[in-house]
Structure formats: C-alpha cells, structure tokens
Amino acid sequence: MTTEIHGICPDQFAAVKDAFAANFTDAPEGLNEVGARFSITIEGETVIDLWGGSADTAGQVPFSQTTLVPIFSSGKAVMALMMARLVEEGRLSYEDKVVDHWPEFGQNGKDQLTIGQLMSHQSGLPGFDEPVDPSIWYDPPAVVARLAAQKPMWEPGTASGYHPISIGLMAGEIFRRLDGRTMGTALREDFCEPFGLDLWIGTPVSEHDRAAEMKRPSALPNLGQLDPLKMAAFVNRGAAPGGRGSAEWRQAEIPSANMHASGADLARLLSIIANGGQLGRETFLSAETLAALSKERIHGPDKILPFDLSWAAGLMRNEGLNIFGPNADTLGHCGWGGSLVWADAKARISGAYVMNRQSPHLLGDPRAVRLVNAVYGAL
C-alpha cells in the first residue's frame, strides 16, 4: 500500500522524496515507517519538508504538520546551541571550569573539569554510581546535588563516555545559574515564540494531544560487553526517568532526553549553526563562538557507546561516523530509536529526521542515512 507523501520538495531533490516514500514500503532492515518527517534548510531557508504516515501506531491519526515527535537525545543538539548562546553573550567560556559557575560540582576530584569537557561527555558522570529511585529525574535539584557529590567513574577530562541523561541536568543547572531561567523557558521565550518554532523542552499538557505515539524497537541496542559504566548509563534502576506517567515525563525539563519537536522547526533552529550564526535576519552566534562550539574536544573510543567518537561542545562531529553527509566537520546528534539532526556549515545545510517507529540503532539509523545521502547526491 502506497503512503501519501505531503509537503514540499523541488524537482532537483526528487530522489529525496523517492527515498522518503520508500522508507514506508521498503525501508532498510524492514524498518518500514509508521509516521515520519524529513526537513532540510539551505542557507537558512526551508527547501525540503516532507511528512507522511500515521501519528499513532494503529494508523488512525494522520501524521501532520502539527505532529510533535519525541526526539530523545537529538534534543542534545538544541542543548548545545543554548549553551553556545551563553558563550556568545559573554556569560560563559568553554575553557571555564565548571566550578567557576557551580562551586558544589568540585567534590571528589571534579574541580578541574572545564565546561567544554563537560559538554563533550568527559565528566565521568554517565549516570548514578548505584541504583536509585527512577523518579529522581523529576526533581532536578536532587539530581544535580547527587551528581555534584558523586565520585567520577573515570578521571575527568581523560576520555569521553556518553552521558544519556545526566548531561542535560548538569548543563541545565549551569544554564539556570547564569541565565536565571530554565533552558526550556529560555528556548521558548528567545526562539520559539519570536520565530514561531514548535519545539519544547518541557511540553505543556495543552500540546500533548499532538504528540506522536512511539512504536518501540523490537530489539535492544547493541552496547557491546556490559560493564559498570554502561550499566550506570543505560541499565541500572534509575538510569532513566520512571515511576510517573507519560504526561509528567513530557512536562519535565530534561534537555538531553525528552524534547518534543516539529522536524521542520528543528531543522530551522539548527540552521543557526549551518548558516553563519543567523536565524532569519538575526545573528545569534558569531564566527568566534561557532568555531568554539565546533572545535573538537576529544576523539577516541567512547567508554559507553561502542564507537570511536569525535566530540565538539555537545555535538558529535561527523569525522569517522559518516552519517551526516560527506563533510567531516559537520555537527549532529542522534536520538533513541532513529531521530537525527545535523548542521553542515560547509554546505550551509541543516536537517532533521523524526519518526515514531523506533529502531535499535544507537547512531545512524539507516532510514535517516538514506535520506541524508539522497540530499547530498542531489546537490
């Protein structure tokens, strides 16, 4: 059965629309879409915006322009952008020590960690060092107090080890101390309301009816041999939020894990990085700040994810991954189940892929990579 594809796609990019349609009927690994959206900006302008399928797993609710999709860790790209804004405003430097802005963090040998190292997953705090009540994630002060006191699980600044959720609360604490607002509030007031962006860190109940229903993956992701670090990050009790319903989870502000987004507006926001710091006619990030955001902070085998990773300040660099197109310096992030966002300053392209059928791929869902490659193939 053919899925009707909606949206805009110039003839030059006909292969992209074909690939998007094929993901509903003949996706790699049999991961046929339930509902999805794929959007591209070039030089800050939306050029491709495609959507189709169902927002619910029963196929009764059409996936539309107003559907919000939980993008999980792809939201870390927005978190990185919000932190870069503090750098632009002179409130923060990536070379500052975390304790310069959050003195309590320095306990147990964490006093030399820089903001840049924290944002590139080098703190040694991928999660809690022992099982906890999973409802703790709904109490940010309790989370950050516990992480501040915790002994790092490796020497800070010596290796990256992916922090699935903890990095969002730590970055959020620094942001709140410097800006006075939560990151979700600042995103809404500074970007979403002025520019009409449908992006939420902390999604109010009024928007929940628009949230896509997720079809969970049929298999667990392959983390490789489990060890205490991977258990703390992904497996132990309390490694992820729990104990509350989906409504409370959506309303919580966890910048690393529970963003709800329109794919088109996610691509628009990331165009700030791809398009010289500009959104519309406003410049948010200078060339200096963009260079500091994009700079490689560490490169090597990650202690949590089974990949060699090159980290910028909160974003993955494409070098060695080759999932965000052909340019090694492209920045991006992936989310649990398949979502993917990226910003390519060389080609001045940003893009977002969101969907509600999840796969077990940790990075580079083949449906998303197919679409990204079709874009660059058409240029």
C-alpha positions in Angstrom: 0.0 0.0 0.0 1.4 3.4 -1.0 1.7 6.1 1.7 0.6 9.6 0.6 3.6 12.0 1.0 2.8 15.6 1.9 4.9 18.7 1.8 7.4 20.5 -0.4 10.3 19.1 -2.4 11.8 20.8 -5.5 12.3 18.7 -8.6 16.1 18.8 -8.1 15.5 16.7 -4.9 13.1 14.2 -6.4 15.4 11.4 -5.3 14.9 12.6 -1.7 11.1 12.3 -2.0 11.5 8.9 -3.6 13.7 7.7 -0.7 11.3 9.1 1.9 8.4 7.3 0.2 10.5 4.1 0.0 11.1 4.2 3.8 7.4 3.5 4.2 7.3 0.4 2.0 10.9 -0.8 1.5 13.0 0.6 4.3 16.4 -0.9 5.2 16.3 -3.8 7.5 12.5 -3.9 7.2 12.1 -0.8 9.4 9.1 0.5 7.4 7.9 3.8 8.8 4.7 4.3 10.7 4.9 8.1 10.5 7.9 10.4 9.8 9.0 13.8 8.7 12.2 15.0 7.0 13.2 18.6 6.6 16.1 20.5 5.1 17.2 24.1 5.1 19.8 25.5 2.7 21.3 28.9 3.7 18.6 29.2 6.4 15.6 28.6 4.1 13.4 25.6 4.3 13.8 23.8 0.9 12.5 20.3 1.7 9.8 19.4 4.1 8.1 16.0 3.8 5.8 14.1 6.0 3.5 11.1 5.9 2.0 8.1 7.6 0.3 7.9 11.0 1.0 9.7 14.3 -0.4 6.7 16.2 0.6 3.0 15.9 -2.9 1.9 15.0 -2.9 4.0 11.8 -5.9 6.1 12.8 -4.4 9.5 13.3 -2.6 11.1 10.3 0.9 12.4 10.8 0.6 16.1 10.0 2.4 19.4 10.0 1.4 19.9 13.6 2.5 16.5 14.9 5.1 16.7 17.7 7.7 13.9 17.9 9.7 12.9 21.0 13.3 13.1 19.7 15.1 11.9 22.8 18.9 12.6 22.5 18.6 14.5 19.3 17.5 17.3 21.6 21.1 17.5 22.8 21.8 19.5 19.6 19.4 22.2 20.9 21.0 21.9 24.4 24.4 22.6 22.8 23.1 25.6 20.9 21.6 27.1 24.1 24.9 26.7 25.9 26.7 28.3 22.9 24.3 31.3 23.3 25.7 31.8 26.8 29.2 31.8 25.3 28.1 34.4 22.7 26.7 36.6 25.5 30.0 36.5 27.4 28.5 34.7 30.4 30.5 31.6 29.8 33.6 30.2 28.1 34.1 26.6 27.2 37.5 26.9 28.9 35.9 28.0 32.2 35.9 25.4 35.0 32.5 24.1 35.9 33.2 25.1 39.5 33.6 28.7 38.4 29.8 28.7 37.9 28.7 25.8 40.1 31.1 25.5 43.1 29.4 22.5 44.6 30.4 20.4 41.5 34.0 20.3 42.5 33.6 17.5 45.1 35.5 14.2 44.7 38.2 15.4 42.3 35.9 17.1 39.7 37.2 20.7 40.4 39.4 20.9 37.2 36.8 19.9 34.7 36.0 22.5 32.1 32.7 23.4 30.5 34.0 22.2 27.2 34.9 18.8 28.7 31.6 18.5 30.5 29.7 19.2 27.2 31.9 16.5 25.4 30.9 13.8 27.9 34.2 13.8 29.8 33.0 14.3 33.4 32.9 10.7 34.4 29.2 11.0 35.4 27.3 9.0 32.8 24.7 8.2 35.4 24.4 7.4 39.1 27.0 5.1 40.5 24.4 2.9 42.2 20.7 2.2 41.6 18.3 4.9 42.6 14.5 5.6 42.5 13.9 6.5 38.8 11.5 9.3 39.9 14.6 11.3 41.0 14.8 12.7 37.4 11.6 14.7 38.1 13.5 16.5 40.9 16.3 18.4 39.2 17.8 19.9 42.4 18.1 16.4 43.8 19.7 15.1 40.7 22.3 17.9 40.4 23.1 17.7 44.1 23.7 14.0 43.9 25.9 14.3 40.7 27.9 17.2 42.3 28.7 15.0 45.2 29.4 11.8 43.3 32.9 10.5 42.6 33.6 10.3 38.9 33.6 6.9 37.3 36.9 7.7 35.5 39.4 10.5 35.7 37.6 13.6 34.3 39.0 15.0 31.1 40.8 11.8 30.0 38.1 10.1 27.9 34.5 10.5 26.7 31.8 8.3 28.0 28.3 9.1 26.7 26.0 10.7 29.3 22.5 9.8 28.0 20.5 11.9 30.5 22.8 13.3 33.3 24.5 15.8 30.9 21.1 17.5 30.4 20.5 18.2 34.1 24.1 19.3 34.6 24.1 21.7 31.6 20.7 22.8 32.7 22.0 23.7 36.1 24.8 25.8 34.7 22.4 27.5 32.3 19.9 28.3 35.1 22.6 29.8 37.3 23.9 32.1 34.6 20.7 33.0 32.8 18.2 32.9 35.6 15.7 30.8 33.6 15.4 27.1 32.8 16.7 26.1 29.4 13.2 25.2 28.3 11.9 28.6 29.3 14.7 30.4 27.5 14.2 28.3 24.4 10.5 29.2 24.3 11.0 32.9 25.0 14.1 33.6 22.9 13.5 31.4 19.9 10.1 29.6 19.7 7.8 32.5 20.4 9.7 35.1 18.3 10.3 32.8 15.3 7.2 30.5 15.5 9.2 27.4 16.3 7.3 24.3 17.5 10.0 23.0 19.9 9.6 22.1 23.5 11.9 21.2 26.4 9.1 20.6 28.9 6.0 20.1 26.9 2.8 21.6 28.5 -0.4 19.5 28.7 -2.0 21.7 26.1 0.3 20.2 23.5 0.2 16.5 24.5 -2.7 15.6 22.1 -0.3 16.4 19.2 2.5 14.1 20.4 3.2 11.1 18.2 2.7 7.6 19.7 6.0 5.8 19.6 6.4 2.2 18.4 9.2 0.9 20.5 12.1 -1.0 18.9 11.9 -4.8 18.5 15.4 -5.3 19.9 17.7 -3.6 22.4 20.6 -1.5 21.1 23.9 -3.3 21.0 26.1 -1.6 23.6 28.8 -4.3 23.4 30.0 -6.0 26.6 28.1 -4.6 29.5 30.3 -3.1 32.3 29.6 -0.9 35.3 29.8 2.3 33.2 27.3 1.1 30.7 25.1 -0.3 33.4 25.1 3.1 35.1 24.3 4.9 31.9 21.6 2.7 30.5 20.7 -0.4 32.5 20.6 0.1 36.3 17.4 1.0 38.1 17.2 4.8 37.9 19.3 5.1 34.8 16.3 6.7 33.1 13.2 8.5 34.4 10.4 6.3 35.6 7.7 5.9 38.1 5.5 8.6 36.6 3.1 8.6 33.6 3.8 9.9 30.2 2.2 13.2 30.9 4.6 14.0 33.7 7.5 12.8 31.5 6.6 15.2 28.7 6.2 18.1 31.1 9.6 17.6 32.8 12.5 19.7 31.5 15.3 17.2 30.6 17.2 18.9 27.8 19.2 15.8 27.0 16.3 13.4 26.6 12.7 14.5 26.3 12.4 17.3 23.7 9.3 17.2 21.6 9.7 18.8 18.1 8.4 19.5 14.7 11.0 18.3 12.3 10.9 21.4 10.1 11.4 23.7 13.1 14.2 21.6 14.4 16.0 22.0 11.1 15.3 25.7 11.1 16.8 26.1 14.6 19.9 24.1 13.7 20.4 26.4 10.7 21.9 28.9 13.1 25.0 26.6 13.1 24.8 25.9 9.4 24.2 29.4 8.2 26.8 31.5 9.9 25.1 32.0 13.2 21.9 33.5 11.7 18.2 32.7 12.1 16.1 34.8 9.8 17.7 38.3 9.8 19.1 38.0 13.3 22.6 36.8 14.2 22.8 34.7 17.3 26.3 33.3 17.2 29.5 35.0 15.9 32.1 33.2 13.9 34.2 33.0 17.0 31.5 31.3 19.0 30.7 28.9 16.2 34.4 28.0 16.0 34.5 27.3 19.7 31.3 25.3 19.6 32.5 23.2 16.6 36.1 22.6 17.9 37.0 19.0 18.5 37.2 18.5 22.3 38.1 14.8 22.3 38.4 12.0 19.8 38.7 8.3 20.5 36.9 5.2 21.8 33.9 6.1 23.9 33.6 4.4 27.2 29.8 3.9 26.9 28.9 3.8 23.2 30.7 1.2 21.1 32.2 3.8 18.7 35.2 6.0 18.2 33.7 9.4 18.6 34.8 13.0 17.8 33.0 15.4 20.2 32.5 19.1 19.8 30.9 21.0 22.7 27.7 19.0 23.0 27.5 17.7 19.4 29.1 14.8 17.5 31.4 15.6 14.7 30.9 13.6 11.5 34.5 12.5 11.3 34.7 8.8 11.3 30.9 8.4 11.6 29.9 9.5 8.1 26.2 9.6 8.9 25.7 13.4 8.5 26.8 13.6 4.8 30.2 13.8 3.3 31.8 16.6 5.3 33.9 15.5 8.3 33.3 18.8 10.2 29.5 18.5 10.1 27.9 18.6 13.6 24.9 16.5 14.6 23.2 14.2 17.0 21.0 11.1 17.0 18.2 10.1 19.3 16.9 6.9 20.7 15.1 5.0 18.1 16.4 6.8 15.0 15.9 10.6 15.0 18.7 12.6 13.6 19.6 16.2 13.3 22.7 17.9 11.7 24.2 21.2 10.7 26.8 21.4 7.9 28.5 24.8 7.8 30.5 24.0 4.7 27.4 23.3 2.6 25.2 25.6 4.7 22.7 22.8 5.2 20.8 21.8 8.3 18.3 18.9 8.5 16.1 16.9 10.8 14.6 13.4 10.6 11.9 12.5 13.1 9.8 9.4 13.2 7.6 7.3 15.5 8.7 3.8 14.6 11.9 3.3 16.6 14.8 1.1 15.6 17.6 -0.4 17.8 20.4 1.6 16.1 22.3 3.8 18.5 23.7 6.1 15.8 22.9 6.5 12.1 19.6 4.8 11.6 19.7 3.5 8.0 16.4 5.2 7.2 17.8 8.6 8.1 21.2 8.0 6.5 19.4 7.0 3.2 17.7 10.4 3.3 20.8 12.4 4.1 22.8 10.7 1.3 20.0 11.4 -1.1 20.1 15.1 -0.3 23.9 15.4 -0.9 23.6 13.2 -4.0 21.1 15.7 -5.5 23.3 18.8 -4.9 
